[in-house]
Amino acid sequence: MEVARSADLPAAVGWRGPANHVDAAGLTAVLRSWEHRFGIRVVGFEHSTLHVSVASPPTSYALAQALGQEHYALCPDVFHEYPEADWDAYPSELVHRGDWRFWWD
């Protein structure tokens, strides 16, 4: 299947990974926003996991904090997957990460 933007790919193939949390149109909108702001590209998806590469991570802690909230709104499961993780440090990690992984239960 050919799509103009990688953000459109999950919806174009009917991927239902986040079905209990967001519909295809909502996921596409979020991915397009991140594509525009952070240069993300969908690089793969499995049954309930989405992988994206990040060309331009957030450049400040404040931007990363806001992005962390967007990540949580889209995919709270990834935050509950690792309850021992330090989520206060998550924004600092986003400033340096070249990939993001989202997992829905």
Buried (B, 14 or more C-beta within 10 A) or exposed (E): EEEEBBBBBBBBEEBBBBEEBBEBEEBBBBBBEBBEEBEBBBEEBEEBBBBBBBEEBBEEEEBBBEBBEEBBEBBEBBBEEEEEEEEEEBBBBBBEBEEBEBBBE
